[in-house]
Structure formats: structure tokens, C-alpha cells
């Protein structure tokens, strides 16, 4: 019986069996590998002598050396399998000498290299050519030698091999590095690509995606399964059979979409963490490897567009690989390489100060303008752990109109509700924002990702467009040829959205032009994940805060010194280059795995060193500026009078108890700490230098005292406050003597309660503290050994020694000064714990449904209840210098000098002090820590208080210099600027303009409205103002400020507005 040709005489294959068959055919390994398509991807293979000759040089002492230094050494021949190379983080250079064999004559030849690590191919004349990535998953094994080889032709090149994988040398899921990893050369072969089979291979993977990763029961998906099965039936390595297979796949791939289909713009990118599971030094090489590879792909694929962010990485190229940067500049001018981001690094946005956010953009945009002749208008931050509510205003003032991220897809409680929207900051600035619905910045251009762009897009009714950000990332690498082959096939394929290459800028412009009215989202973009990063690596947090405070002092003092030098005809030189360099280090250390504390220990060696460098050099620069202010150009003091110069870098008068820097003085002999005398300085003007002599001081009428009550309680008291502590140094009473509120501590509760929480997250150890940690904790109490250590009259103090465990302890000094309005808790901890979380808790007799947190250049209200899952998801939040809990008439602020993690629930305020995760840094937070927190009770709610002022005073101490050249107390330098009112609008930054070049002719001021209400402020200056411009973060002239006089001007700032001014003097 003869069957009709249109009738299939075989049974229909069940879907699950068909899929197994297809998977086996496409598999790169396994028992049926020899029957699948992988067996035909390469036609010829040669290895070893004489066709591949290998020699090596191992760099001693774990150094990373230049090409020039490497090739100057003697290279030793070796057999490929004869040895391993290591240990972890070491570097080995290989010279590869190639001899083309006869059977490769006239054919394209590729060199395959797999050492399971990272490498960079160098030409013999020192040009970095392409990165290599070993192993599987993000592999980049091939380096194309020639498109048409000749028998006997020779090639030579070098490979710089780093003994770390793409993700470092982590030994387990904790990601802790293994210091003794060794690597073997698995592959060092000459191969010839089988172009038709490779083309078929790429076709099949796209069709496979349509079959199984789109709508499975659609006609298009079912047709795709049929094509895949038919190709397997037809496949052999016979050229005619391959042509028939390609005819099947080409016919399927030729079907295009209709006009209303979802439109995806695909942009290549390479997310390179500036440090994470590797140190900064390795990142510099990752940038070269990754971006060299992309330059190579830009030559091979003419419509491919790549985007590169993180300006620091461009500067590293400029310093170490200048020819690569030159090639990038050429591609950028051709429209093939898009500069993006604008910030110095892809930084954390929760913890850097407001000025740090501004400097990230100032440094980055100025570099782009200098080297590329343009700025970017797209802020690019795909992987940071939440986004500050002040960020939109900073971005708009930095030339950015658009913002891209995806990290909010990591939320582990509530799904973020928007995809394309207007993000509105706390000041009402708005920026067009897109969160890729593919939920990754490491896409691989697969139909599954395009399908997610539809399925996960929350705003399809407003905008029918998505951005697909593709390329291997985190450890670098970027797109591969496989990604780009799929992109070619997916540009317009029926069954999936269109997916075409383009720039991010054009994507946003298109969205802005074609979308319907988009939704707006107000306030911070809070990431419901990685909440432990507010506390992990406490020394890094402390270093960051100290650096920000010190560099601010340096800029003010250096500006003052230069202005005075100009008027005195002095020689002081404004240290512009030093300040810029130090700001670059501060900004680098704010990278989103460094400041949050989620990198390996080796990375933090660099971070700590850079913080120390900034602090040490800032102290020296500040002292140089102070010397110039005090002594003009004279380096020696003249005189015999005991005195001090007090430098107040905040913009209001301050009255405080100071410790004289000189030991064994006897100015008033009221009280000493060890050998240093306490004195009270009164009404030191803001932004000034006051000279105070020993003979001009008088004993203070105010008094602080510490005493013990009959019932055993310990009391700290002055004219403002009375605080009562039990024997465990827990606060049982707090009274404001200027208020009738009574005891501020909640009935039956206490304050300064030290709590230890078990801290075991679900996976991300350094990153996460989970919601359930609140259910398991213990209180550190029971010693009853608090004691009085200073009775007054200037400083009254208690001390408590806590035994935390057999290996950890804490010493805390609780102090109140004679003129103080807050109580300080100065704490030193020797910390050697595992998966424990130390917090302090205060419970107040205050009822409110929100708390107010200090953020960059403003504050943010957050709920203090668990009414909804969105409320309870914020069980741990980020704040800067304080968190305030107030009702309508009274409140208490919990302030600190280096912490960022808070939790407020009901009447309880908690400050997070120390964590102890064990990965990826197994020694995170182990060792000695010092920090200070304080409680400040105040009349009125937060908006009518002076909390911002007090928190700044806690963080910005008066600077004191001993001097003998004063014969009486005097204003050495009167206030450079005075504000009325002095502390509603905060004058935060005083510096010389970037384009002033240190001449002292143009001064930049940055101010902000701090409390959330419009405020008019009168500003007076000792300077003679010739011109006054309203500027922006980038120091562009925006508009002239009308109505200023020689020494005075008036400003009106809207709620949380940041205002930058340029004064020509």
C-alpha cells in the first residue's frame, strides 16, 4: 500500500519526549554528545608542538605588572598538561607561538583557550586585543587568528592569565575566597569553525526559545517544536543535509511580526563591579578584558551598540590601557559606544551624603565632557540596593533626564508596581524611569527574556516599549558572539516582541515621545532586600562618614585660606588637585559592594587604606590651611600667651565643652580628663575662627553632675536634662527641665537596652537581615556594674562594661556636659561573634504613626507600624545622622556619628550597631569598633525642632589648635557667611569653583532646605560680591540671582530644595 506524501506514517511524538530529544541534540555534553550538533561545530583541531608552542613567566609576589615589564622577562617552555598555575590572585603570562598546519590552509582559524580563569590576549607590540573567560556559563574561549590561513604561516601573541574566575575564587555558597586555587590549561587548540553548522546551531537555539519559553500552546510555539524535530531528522554532517536543515530554520525565522507588537530595544552592556569578589586591582584588568572584547565584537557586528558606565573605569583605562580608551572614543563618535551613567562609580545611594551624591556626578560628568566632548543624560544604576528619595533632584541638577535600574525586581515581600514611570523626589523633581521587565542587567537575548518584557511590564497600556540590557556581568565580560547571533535572528520574528539594537538614550527619548500619560511614584525607591548592608562592615561606614566630614572641613578651610591670602597678598595655594583626588577615592569607596559591606576581605584592605589616606591627607591639608589663616605665610608662632584657635565650620554659633590639646594646663582647673583640661567655649561664630586666651576664660555657671540615688540608680544632670540609669546603664527616666512632659521613657520600659539578635538570613549573608530576626534576641543585662567615672562640673559621665560573650565585650561611657542638650553614649566594642546582630533600643512615651529619618539634603518619613506588607517590609531602614520620633508637641532624636541602620516600631527606636556575617568576608566586623550615639529630646515636632543642627554638631566637631601668638580673645576671622535664620536652610558646602583653578575668584556654595517647608533666608558675607549666579551640581550658570548687594543677598528655597550658588569675589 502506498501512502500519500502528505500523510505522516509515523506516530505523533508526545511533547515531553520531543523536548527530551531536542535537549539531547543541543546538549554540549552528556552521553549522547557524539550524536548531537556540537560534534560538528568545528572541522579541524590541532594542539601541542609544533602547531601550538607554549611558554610562560610567573609574576612573583602576587603582583600585577605591565605588558612591558612582563615581556622583558625570560619565558620558559612547558608542556600544556605538565603543570598547574596558582595560587589564587597570582598572575602568569603565556607566550603563544602558532604554526598553521597543512589541513588548515585557506581556512579561517581560531585559537581556543580554556584555563577556567580570566585572561587577556595581547599583541606582541603591546596592544590589548580581547578578553578570555574560562569555564562554562559565561565562557569566552575563542580568539580569531585569521579569516584565511596559509600553510606554514606563524602567529605570536601573549595571554595575561589571572588566577581567578569571573566570580573570584569563592569556595562555597558563602563566596569566601579560597586562597589556594590552582588552574590547569584545559584547552590550547587551533580550530576551524564549521560555519554552516554554527549558523544552524544559533538558529536552533532561537527556535528552541520560541518553542519552550514563550506561550507554549500557541501555534507558533508548536510550529517551532515541529521545526526542531524535523531538523534532527534531517541532520548529518553532509553539506547537503546541513543545507536542508538551514532551509527549515530559515523558513521559520523569516516570519515577521505585525505592527502592534511589543518593541524591545537591546543594548549591550557589561556590568563590572568595581570591587566585589575581587579587589580594585583585579577590576582594572577586568575592564580591559571586557571592553577589549566588546571593541572586537563591534568590528564583527556592524549594528551592535554597546554602553559603558562607571567613569572611574574609563580613568583606569586612561592610566593603564590608553590605546583602548582611544579606540573607545572613536567608536563613541561613530555612535556605536554609548557613554552612560554620569557618576564616578555605580555607587550606593542610601549611605553617601548629599554632597557625595553631587560629587559622584560632578566628577563623572566633567570627565565625560573632557574626554568625549559631551555629558550623558541617562543615570544608570542597575544593581544598587535601593535609591534615595533625594536622587531625582541631584540627577536633574546634574544633566540627567532619565534613570534606569532593575534591582527592585529583587524585592522579597512586595512586587514593585511600575515599570516605566516618573520618579518624583522629596523636593518634587521628577525623572523618567524605566525598570527593565526582563528583571536582569545580564540578559542573554533569548525569547524567554523577550516574553518577560511583556509578562512583567506593569505599564503596557501607557508604553509598549522595553529595554533589554544584555551581556555577562557583575564580573564583567559583556555580550558574546552567541548573544549577538541571537539578536540578529530576533529583530523581527513572529511569536516574540521585536528586538532591535539601539542606544539607551534613544530608547528613553522614544518612550517620552510616544507613551501615554505615565504614573508617578513619590519618594525613595526602597529595596525590600539587602537591609543588612546598612550595618555590615562598620569600619567602612565609619570611614565613609569621617572622610565626608573631613573633606568638607578641608574645602571650607582651604577656601577661607585662599581668600585671605588674596587679600593679604599671601602665597597659600588652594589644593585643587589634592581635593579632587581625595574626592575620587571617597567616591570609589562608595561603590555599591564596598560601602554596603558586601565584598570579600581583600577588597576591604583597599577600602580601609583609601579611607586612611583620605583622612590623613585631609588632616594635613586642613592644618596647612589653618596655618595660613593663623600665621599668614609664617610657619612659626610668635608670642608667649596661652591660647587656642577654635575653628567652627558649621554656619551657626556654638557653645561647647572642649578638651585642650596641650597636656597639663591649668587655665581654670575646673576639670580634667586624664592630663587634658576641659574648658567651655561660648558662642563661637559660625564659619569663623575664634581666638581664645587662657586669661579671658571664666568659670562656667552651668554645671553637670553625676550622682547615685538612695535606690542605687545613677543620675546625669545639668540645667537642661536629668537622666536616670539603672545598674545596667539602661535609661529608666529622662526629664527635660524646660518642659512639663514628665518622664520621656515609656511606662514600664527602658532605654539604651542592648539587644543581641540571631542573624541568619536565607542566603545573602553580608547583605541580608531577615524579618524573622526580630523574633529571636536576648538582652545584655544583669551585670549591674555601671559606675560614675566623672562627677563634673563640666562633664559628668557613667561607665558600663558589658560581657557580650566569652570573646566579645563592650565598654560604654555615657556623658552629659554642663552646656549640653543631649546625652552621648561613647562606645568601644571588641567584637568576635558569628551571625549575631547588636542593636540598642530606646522606648519613648511618644505616640506617632511615623518616624523621621535624616537622608541626603533632607529627611524622609517612614511608617513605624506593620499595618500592611509594605509597612512591615521596612522593618530595617537606612538613615544618616538621626532618626526622630515626635508627636505634635514633643520628640526625641536618636543621633549617631557613623551608623546607618535604624528600626522604629511604635514607641521603640532601635539603632543597629554591629553585624557578624561570615561571607563573602569571613572576618567581617571582627575586631575593635568605636562609635558614638546620642539622644536629644526637644520641644515641638521635628519640623519645628533644631534636630538637624544638633546632629550636625555631633558629627562635625569644633577643631582646636593650641597657639601662643594671641594676647587677647578675638575673632581671628569673622564669619565668612552668616544666615538668618541660621539652621533652617543649611549651608553645607563652601569651595572654590572647579573652573576657578584655585585662584580664589569664584566661590561655590551649596545649600539645602532641611525640614520640608519653604524658607526665606538672609545671607551676609564678609566678601565683596561682584557677581552671583544660581548654578547646579555641575557648576553651570543657570540664571543670575537678582537683587544682591556687595555683602548681602536673599534666598527663598522650596521644601528640600538644593541650591548651588557661584559668587564672583
Secondary structure by P-SEA (a helix, b strand, c coil): ccccccccccccccaaaaaaaaaaaacccccccccccccccccccccccccbbbbbbbbcccccccccccccbbbbbbcccccccccccbbbbbbbbbbbccccccbbbbbbbbccbbbbbbcccccccbbbbcccccccccccccccccccbbbbbccccccccccccccccccccccccccccccbbbbbbaaaaaaaaaaaaaaaaaacccccccaaaaaaaaaaaaaaaaccccaaaaaaaaaaaaaaaccccccccbbbbbbbbbbccccccccaaaaaaaaaaaaaaaaaaaaacccbbbbbccaaaaaaaaaccaaaaaaaaaaaaacccccccccccccccccccaaaaaaaaaaaaaaaaacccccccbbbbccccccccaaaaaaaaacccccccccccccccccccccbbbbbccccccccccccccccccccccaaaaaaaaaaccccccccbbbbbbccccccccccaaaaaaaaaacccccccbbbbbbaaaaaaaaaacccbbbbbcccccccccccccccaaaaaaaaaaaaaaaaaaaaaaaaaaaaaaaaccccccaaaaaaaaaaaaaaaaccccccccccaaaaaaaaaaaaaaaaaaaaaaaaaaaaaaccccccccccbbbbbbbbcccbbbbbbbbccccccccccccccccbbbbbbccccccbbbbbcccccccccbbbbccccccbbbbbbcccbbbbbcccccccccccccccccccccccccccbbbbccccccccccccccccccccccccccccccccccccccccbbbbbbccccccbbbbbbbccccccbbbbbbbbbcccccbbbbbbbbccccccbbbbbcccbbbbbbcccccaaaaaacbbbbccccccccccccccccccccccccccccbbbbbcbbbbccccccccccccccccccccccccccccaaaaaaaaaaccbbbbbbccccccccccccccccccccccccccccccccccccccbbbbbbbbcccbbbbbbbbccccccccccccccccccccccccccccbbbbbccbbbbbbbbcc
